[in-house]
Amino acid sequence: VIPMLRVSGSLGSNWNPAVVRPPGALPENEFLSRCIKCGQCVQACPFDTLDLAAAGAAIPIGTPYFEPRQIPCYMCPDIPCQQACPTGALNPALEQIDDARMGLAVIDPESCLSWQGLRCEICHRECPVQGEAISIEHHPRQLSKHALFVPVVHSDHCTGCGVCVEVCPAKSKE
């Protein structure tokens, strides 16, 4: 289990620990009732982020998802996957990509270079929701006068895009 280091906020209504859905996905039961497994959202994604679940996957076959550790969502401002969805399974009311709630970033203190005393901060610098989803906090050390500058996830702004995971030089031990 990786401890979540985050402050404030709550997870989006469509958050599902088993799968990361495209931006604007409705809550899972409603999403599954509306998604017709047409794959248009997958075709519309310019980064090949989205894929359709194969037979034997832990999620319903043919439904769109992505794995942030492989290819994150690059947060297209025009949200082409949502615009391609013919049924509204990807909520047409989502107007700003920064309002998407696909998942939640997790920082593993055992793997994070900043938590090990090095100045990394790459996740903070590369986050598409710069300065809001991930902040750098000053943590004094007990044994020395040097402080740690560590990333903290703010769930009320984190979109779950996975860019921080992609750029992390340490990658979680998960």
C-alpha positions in Angstrom: 0.0 0.0 0.0 1.3 3.4 -1.0 0.4 6.2 1.4 -1.4 9.0 -0.2 0.2 12.4 0.5 -2.5 14.9 -0.2 -4.3 17.7 1.5 -7.9 18.8 1.3 -10.5 18.0 -1.4 -12.3 14.9 -2.3 -12.2 12.4 -5.1 -14.4 13.0 -8.2 -17.7 11.1 -8.4 -16.3 9.1 -11.3 -13.2 8.0 -9.4 -12.7 4.2 -9.6 -9.6 2.5 -8.1 -9.8 -0.3 -10.7 -9.6 1.9 -13.8 -8.8 5.3 -15.1 -11.4 6.5 -17.6 -11.1 9.3 -20.2 -11.7 12.9 -19.2 -15.3 13.7 -18.3 -16.3 10.0 -17.8 -19.6 9.9 -15.8 -19.7 7.9 -12.6 -18.9 4.3 -13.4 -22.4 2.8 -13.4 -23.8 5.6 -15.5 -20.7 5.5 -17.8 -21.2 1.8 -18.4 -24.9 2.3 -19.2 -24.1 5.0 -21.7 -20.9 3.8 -23.3 -21.6 1.8 -26.5 -18.0 0.7 -26.9 -17.6 2.4 -30.2 -14.0 3.4 -29.7 -14.5 6.9 -31.2 -12.9 8.4 -28.1 -9.8 6.2 -28.6 -9.5 7.2 -32.3 -9.9 10.9 -31.4 -7.0 10.9 -28.8 -4.0 12.5 -30.5 -1.6 10.8 -28.1 -2.8 7.2 -28.3 -3.4 7.4 -24.5 -6.8 5.7 -24.6 -7.3 2.0 -25.2 -10.3 -0.4 -25.2 -10.5 -3.1 -22.6 -9.7 -6.5 -24.0 -11.4 -9.8 -23.1 -10.2 -11.0 -19.7 -9.5 -7.5 -18.4 -10.7 -6.5 -14.9 -13.1 -4.0 -16.5 -15.9 -4.6 -19.1 -14.7 -5.5 -22.5 -14.6 -2.7 -25.1 -14.8 0.2 -22.6 -12.2 3.0 -22.9 -9.5 3.5 -20.2 -5.9 4.5 -19.9 -2.9 3.5 -17.8 -1.2 6.7 -16.6 2.1 4.7 -15.9 2.2 3.8 -19.6 0.8 6.9 -21.4 -0.7 9.7 -19.5 -3.5 12.0 -20.5 -1.9 15.1 -21.9 -4.9 17.3 -21.1 -5.9 18.5 -24.6 -7.7 21.8 -24.1 -10.3 21.0 -26.7 -11.0 17.5 -25.1 -11.3 15.6 -28.4 -12.1 12.3 -26.8 -15.2 13.9 -25.1 -16.3 15.6 -28.3 -16.1 12.3 -30.2 -18.3 10.5 -27.7 -21.8 10.1 -29.3 -23.7 9.1 -26.2 -22.5 11.6 -23.5 -20.7 8.8 -21.5 -17.9 11.4 -21.5 -19.9 14.3 -20.0 -20.4 17.1 -22.5 -20.8 19.5 -19.6 -17.0 19.3 -18.9 -15.8 22.5 -20.5 -12.3 22.9 -19.0 -9.9 20.0 -19.1 -8.5 21.2 -15.7 -11.9 20.3 -14.2 -11.5 16.6 -15.2 -11.2 14.1 -12.3 -9.8 10.9 -13.8 -7.8 9.7 -10.8 -5.5 11.0 -8.1 -1.7 11.3 -8.0 0.0 9.4 -5.3 3.4 10.2 -3.9 5.4 7.3 -2.4 7.8 8.7 0.2 10.0 5.5 -0.1 10.6 6.2 -3.8 10.3 10.0 -4.1 13.7 11.6 -4.5 12.5 14.7 -2.7 11.5 12.7 0.3 14.9 11.1 0.3 16.5 14.5 0.7 17.3 15.4 -3.0 15.8 18.4 -4.8 13.8 16.9 -7.6 10.5 18.7 -8.0 10.0 17.4 -11.6 6.4 16.3 -10.8 5.6 19.9 -9.6 7.2 21.6 -12.6 5.6 19.3 -15.2 2.1 19.1 -13.8 -0.4 20.5 -16.3 -2.3 22.1 -13.4 0.9 23.9 -12.4 1.1 25.1 -8.8 -2.4 23.9 -7.9 -2.5 20.1 -8.0 1.1 19.6 -6.6 2.8 22.0 -4.3 6.2 21.9 -2.8 6.3 22.1 1.0 9.1 22.8 3.4 9.6 20.1 6.0 12.2 20.7 8.6 14.4 17.7 9.6 14.9 16.8 13.2 18.6 15.8 12.8 20.0 18.7 10.8 19.3 22.3 9.8 18.6 21.3 6.2 15.0 21.0 5.3 13.2 18.7 2.8 11.2 20.3 0.0 8.6 17.7 -0.8 5.7 17.4 -3.2 2.2 17.3 -1.8 -0.9 16.4 -3.9 -4.0 18.6 -3.6 -6.9 16.3 -4.6 -9.3 19.2 -5.2 -7.1 20.2 -8.2 -5.5 16.9 -9.3 -7.0 15.7 -12.5 -5.4 12.2 -12.3 -3.8 12.7 -15.8 -0.6 10.8 -14.9 1.9 13.2 -16.3 3.7 13.4 -12.9 4.1 9.6 -13.0 5.5 9.7 -16.5 8.2 12.3 -15.7 9.1 10.9 -12.3 12.8 9.7 -12.4 12.3 7.4 -9.4 9.0 5.7 -10.4 7.1 4.0 -7.6 8.1 0.6 -6.3 4.4 -0.4 -6.7 
